[in-house]
């Protein structure tokens, strides 16, 4: 089922689709209606791609990764990349500090 928030952990071709299981045809219709009512957020797919790239870097024990490398790994344009970062930071309660402060 289409879902802008769905990002597959390893297969980018499956991004934007969520697998659902329904117990009846009526239940499946309800799930489709819920999905159709949900607004697609343009930055959401990019945020998923960015998160996946970060997870892959973490699994590869990369302790540092440049924003350029992340952008290349996601395949996002600069505008999409920035929107994805903003989307991921929208609920981040951590205070922002200058880089020279602990």
C-alpha positions as CSV (number, residue, x, y, z in Angstrom):
1,X,0.0,0.0,0.0
2,X,1.4,3.5,-0.8
3,X,2.9,5.2,2.3
4,X,5.4,8.1,2.1
5,X,6.7,7.2,5.6
6,X,7.7,3.6,4.6
7,X,11.4,3.2,3.9
8,X,12.7,-0.4,3.5
9,X,15.8,-1.1,5.5
10,X,17.8,-2.5,2.6
11,X,15.8,-2.3,-0.6
12,X,15.3,1.3,-1.9
13,X,13.0,0.0,-4.7
14,X,10.5,-0.9,-1.9
15,X,10.5,2.6,-0.4
16,X,7.1,4.3,-0.3
17,X,5.1,1.1,0.0
18,X,4.0,-0.6,3.2
19,X,3.1,-4.2,3.5
20,X,-0.2,-4.7,5.3
21,X,-2.1,-7.8,6.4
22,X,-5.9,-7.8,6.7
23,X,-8.1,-10.4,8.1
24,X,-10.9,-9.7,5.5
25,X,-11.7,-7.8,2.4
26,X,-13.6,-5.3,4.4
27,X,-10.6,-4.8,6.7
28,X,-8.4,-4.3,3.7
29,X,-10.8,-1.6,2.4
30,X,-10.6,0.1,5.8
31,X,-6.8,0.1,5.6
32,X,-6.8,1.5,2.1
33,X,-9.2,4.2,3.2
34,X,-6.9,5.1,6.1
35,X,-3.9,5.3,3.8
36,X,-5.8,7.4,1.3
37,X,-6.7,9.9,4.0
38,X,-3.1,10.3,5.2
39,X,-1.3,13.3,3.8
40,X,1.9,12.6,2.0
41,X,4.8,14.7,3.4
42,X,7.3,15.6,0.7
43,X,10.3,15.4,3.1
44,X,9.3,12.1,4.6
45,X,10.7,9.7,1.9
46,X,14.0,11.7,1.9
47,X,14.2,11.5,5.7
48,X,13.8,7.7,5.4
49,X,16.6,7.5,2.8
50,X,18.8,9.7,5.0
51,X,18.1,7.5,8.1
52,X,18.9,4.4,6.1
53,X,22.2,5.9,4.9
54,X,23.1,6.7,8.5
55,X,22.2,3.2,9.7
56,X,24.4,1.7,7.0
57,X,27.3,3.9,8.0
58,X,26.8,2.9,11.6
59,X,26.7,-0.8,10.7
60,X,30.0,-0.2,8.7
61,X,31.5,1.3,11.9
62,X,31.9,4.7,10.2
63,X,32.3,7.1,13.1
64,X,32.3,10.1,10.8
65,X,30.5,10.8,7.6
66,X,30.3,14.0,5.7
67,X,27.1,15.6,4.6
68,X,28.3,15.2,1.0
69,X,28.8,11.5,1.5
70,X,25.4,11.2,3.1
71,X,23.7,13.1,0.2
72,X,25.5,10.9,-2.3
73,X,24.3,7.8,-0.5
74,X,20.7,9.0,-0.5
75,X,20.6,10.2,-4.1
76,X,18.7,13.3,-2.9
77,X,19.2,16.7,-4.4
78,X,20.6,19.4,-2.0
79,X,17.1,20.8,-1.5
80,X,15.6,17.3,-0.8
81,X,18.5,16.5,1.5
82,X,18.0,19.7,3.6
83,X,14.3,19.1,3.8
84,X,15.0,15.5,5.0
85,X,17.4,16.8,7.7
86,X,14.8,19.3,8.9
87,X,12.1,16.6,8.9
88,X,14.3,14.4,11.1
89,X,15.2,17.3,13.4
90,X,11.5,18.5,13.9
91,X,11.0,16.5,17.1
92,X,14.6,16.6,18.3
93,X,14.6,18.2,21.8
94,X,18.4,18.3,22.2
95,X,19.8,21.8,22.5
96,X,21.9,23.1,19.6
97,X,25.4,24.1,20.7
98,X,28.3,25.6,18.7
99,X,30.8,23.0,17.6
100,X,33.5,24.4,20.0
101,X,31.4,23.8,23.1
102,X,31.0,20.5,24.9
